[in-house]
Amino acid sequence: MTAAYVMTYDNLVADVAQYLERTDTATLAKIPTFIGLTEQKIAARLKILGILTVQTSVVNQNVNIIDKPARWHKTVSMNVTVAGRRTPMLLRTTEYLREYWPDPTQQDVPKFYADYDYTHWLIAPTPDAAYNFEVLYYERIQPLDSSNQTNWFTIYAPQAMIYGSLAEASMFLKNYEQAGMYRADFDMTLETLTVENKLRIADRQAVVMDS
């Protein structure tokens, strides 16, 4: 019995080379780049359950700047636990937080957060105690390479990975007609994943409403 196909980094590299029917060093050496660009494009376009991540941590008293996770991409929500109860924190701009809480040495229960920069959040008020907090965010998936053979994309979106990589390769080879065909397949695959995700969200909301 033949085992089902499971995409890995190595067989993706081999598949791209086989589809392209190229053996020249210049093209083969670029295949990891084509794969990396495809991962970035999928990550930019897909905001789905599969790449949602929850992180819990502690914000310390008198600390109003929090480190974001290493592969943070976009925040969905944040809450802080006060007296054993999770309380949502609201997203605002940095300017709003500065105006709302102009003196960061003053302390109270945090109510708002903002993207301070790409690697930090700013919160206000400045915490008056150590609080547990929970953040839900979209994560940048660990990129594929020879030491990381699989990730969410290879497991759940292998078609997107192959079509996207071939589209990038075709653009590199200036085969624009072929690139357009692969790009259309890539777009259709991402659209299918997006629709499936919307159905999952609708199903979850229906369960909540019925319960």
C-alpha positions as CSV (number, residue, x, y, z in Angstrom):
1,M,0.0,0.0,0.0
2,T,1.4,3.4,-1.0
3,A,1.7,6.0,1.7
4,A,-0.2,9.2,1.3
5,Y,1.8,12.2,0.0
6,V,3.2,14.4,2.8
7,M,4.9,17.6,1.8
8,T,8.2,18.3,3.3
9,Y,10.8,21.0,2.5
10,D,13.0,18.5,0.7
11,N,10.3,17.0,-1.5
12,L,8.9,20.5,-2.2
13,V,12.3,21.6,-3.5
14,A,12.5,18.4,-5.6
15,D,8.9,18.9,-6.9
16,V,9.6,22.5,-8.0
17,A,12.7,21.4,-9.8
18,Q,10.8,18.6,-11.5
19,Y,7.9,20.8,-12.6
20,L,10.2,23.4,-14.0
21,E,12.3,20.7,-15.9
22,R,15.4,22.7,-15.1
23,T,18.8,21.4,-14.1
24,D,20.9,24.6,-14.3
25,T,22.5,25.6,-11.1
26,A,21.3,29.2,-11.2
27,T,17.6,28.2,-11.2
28,L,18.0,25.3,-8.7
29,A,19.9,27.5,-6.2
30,K,16.9,30.0,-6.2
31,I,14.3,27.4,-5.3
32,P,14.6,28.1,-1.5
33,T,14.0,31.8,-2.3
34,F,10.9,30.9,-4.3
35,I,9.6,28.9,-1.3
36,G,10.4,31.6,1.2
37,L,8.6,34.3,-0.9
38,T,5.6,32.0,-1.2
39,E,5.4,31.5,2.6
40,Q,5.5,35.3,3.1
41,K,2.7,35.8,0.6
42,I,0.5,33.2,2.2
43,A,1.1,34.6,5.6
44,A,0.2,38.1,4.4
45,R,-3.1,37.0,2.9
46,L,-4.3,34.3,5.2
47,K,-5.8,35.3,8.6
48,I,-7.2,32.0,9.7
49,L,-7.6,29.8,12.7
50,G,-4.6,27.6,11.8
51,I,-2.1,30.4,12.5
52,L,-3.8,31.9,15.5
53,T,-1.7,31.5,18.7
54,V,-2.5,32.2,22.3
55,Q,0.3,33.3,24.7
56,T,0.0,33.9,28.4
57,S,2.5,35.9,30.5
58,V,2.8,38.4,33.3
59,V,3.1,42.1,33.0
60,N,5.0,43.5,36.0
61,Q,4.1,46.5,38.1
62,N,5.4,49.8,36.8
63,V,6.2,48.3,33.4
64,N,4.2,49.7,30.5
65,I,6.0,48.2,27.5
66,I,5.6,44.5,26.8
67,D,7.7,42.4,24.4
68,K,5.8,40.8,21.5
69,P,6.3,37.1,20.7
70,A,9.2,36.4,18.4
71,R,7.0,35.6,15.3
72,W,4.2,38.0,16.1
73,H,2.3,39.2,13.0
74,K,-0.9,40.8,14.1
75,T,-2.8,41.1,17.4
76,V,-6.3,39.9,17.6
77,S,-7.1,40.6,21.3
78,M,-5.6,41.0,24.7
79,N,-6.9,40.6,28.2
80,V,-5.6,41.1,31.7
81,T,-6.7,39.1,34.8
82,V,-7.9,41.3,37.6
83,A,-9.1,39.6,40.9
84,G,-9.4,36.3,39.1
85,R,-11.5,37.7,36.2
86,R,-10.3,38.2,32.6
87,T,-10.9,41.8,31.5
88,P,-10.5,42.8,27.8
89,M,-8.0,45.4,27.0
90,L,-8.9,47.7,24.1
91,L,-6.8,48.5,21.1
92,R,-5.9,52.2,20.6
93,T,-3.2,54.2,19.0
94,T,0.0,55.1,20.7
95,E,-1.1,58.8,20.6
96,Y,-4.3,57.9,22.3
97,L,-2.5,56.1,25.2
98,R,-0.1,59.0,25.6
99,E,-3.0,61.5,25.9
100,Y,-5.1,59.2,28.1
101,W,-2.2,58.5,30.5
102,P,0.3,61.3,30.1
103,D,2.3,60.5,33.3
104,P,3.6,56.9,33.0
105,T,4.8,57.0,36.6
106,Q,1.1,57.0,37.7
107,Q,-0.3,53.5,38.1
108,D,-3.6,51.7,37.8
109,V,-5.2,48.6,36.2
110,P,-4.3,48.5,32.4
111,K,-7.2,49.2,30.1
112,F,-5.6,49.9,26.7
113,Y,-2.8,48.6,24.5
114,A,-1.2,49.9,21.3
115,D,1.5,48.7,18.8
116,Y,4.4,50.7,20.2
117,D,6.7,49.3,17.5
118,Y,7.0,46.0,15.6
119,T,8.4,44.1,18.7
120,H,6.6,45.8,21.6
121,W,3.2,46.8,22.9
122,L,2.5,49.9,24.9
123,I,-0.1,49.6,27.7
124,A,-2.0,52.2,29.8
125,P,-2.4,52.8,32.6
126,T,1.0,51.7,33.8
127,P,0.2,48.6,35.9
128,D,-0.2,49.1,39.6
129,A,0.6,45.4,40.3
130,A,1.8,42.3,38.5
131,Y,-1.1,41.0,36.3
132,N,-1.5,37.9,34.2
133,F,-2.3,38.7,30.7
134,E,-3.4,36.7,27.6
135,V,-2.9,37.7,24.0
136,L,-4.4,36.1,20.9
137,Y,-2.4,36.9,17.7
138,Y,-1.6,35.7,14.3
139,E,1.8,34.1,14.2
140,R,4.4,34.1,11.4
141,I,4.9,30.4,10.8
142,Q,8.4,29.1,11.4
143,P,10.0,29.2,7.9
144,L,10.8,26.0,6.0
145,D,14.4,25.0,5.6
146,S,16.5,21.8,5.7
147,S,16.3,21.7,9.4
148,N,12.5,22.5,9.6
149,Q,10.9,20.2,7.1
150,T,7.3,20.9,7.8
151,N,5.0,23.7,9.0
152,W,1.4,24.6,8.9
153,F,1.6,25.5,5.2
154,T,3.0,22.2,4.1
155,I,0.5,20.3,6.2
156,Y,-2.7,22.3,5.5
157,A,-1.9,24.2,2.3
158,P,0.5,22.1,0.2
159,Q,-1.2,23.1,-3.0
160,A,-0.6,26.8,-2.2
161,M,3.0,26.1,-1.5
162,I,3.7,24.3,-4.8
163,Y,1.6,26.7,-7.0
164,G,3.1,29.8,-5.3
165,S,6.7,28.5,-5.6
166,L,6.1,27.7,-9.2
167,A,4.7,31.1,-9.9
168,E,7.7,32.7,-8.3
169,A,10.0,30.5,-10.3
170,S,8.2,31.2,-13.6
171,M,8.5,35.0,-12.9
172,F,12.3,34.5,-12.3
173,L,12.5,32.6,-15.6
174,K,10.5,35.3,-17.4
175,N,7.8,32.8,-18.4
176,Y,5.0,35.2,-17.6
177,E,2.2,33.2,-19.2
178,Q,3.1,30.2,-17.0
179,A,3.5,32.4,-14.0
180,G,0.0,33.7,-14.5
181,M,-1.5,30.2,-14.7
182,Y,0.3,29.2,-11.5
183,R,-0.7,32.4,-9.8
184,A,-4.4,31.8,-10.6
185,D,-4.1,28.3,-9.1
186,F,-2.4,29.8,-6.1
187,D,-5.1,32.5,-5.6
188,M,-7.9,29.9,-6.0
189,T,-6.3,27.7,-3.3
190,L,-6.0,30.6,-0.9
191,E,-9.6,31.6,-1.6
192,T,-10.8,28.0,-0.8
193,L,-8.9,28.1,2.5
194,T,-10.4,31.5,3.4
195,V,-13.9,30.2,2.6
196,E,-13.4,27.1,4.7
197,N,-12.2,29.2,7.6
198,K,-15.2,31.5,7.4
199,L,-17.5,28.4,7.6
200,R,-15.7,27.2,10.7
201,I,-16.2,30.6,12.3
202,A,-19.9,30.7,11.3
203,D,-20.3,27.2,12.7
204,R,-18.7,28.2,16.0
205,Q,-20.9,31.3,16.3
206,A,-24.0,29.1,15.6
207,V,-23.0,26.8,18.4
208,V,-22.6,29.7,20.8
209,M,-26.0,31.1,19.8
210,D,-27.7,27.7,20.1
211,S,-26.2,26.9,23.5
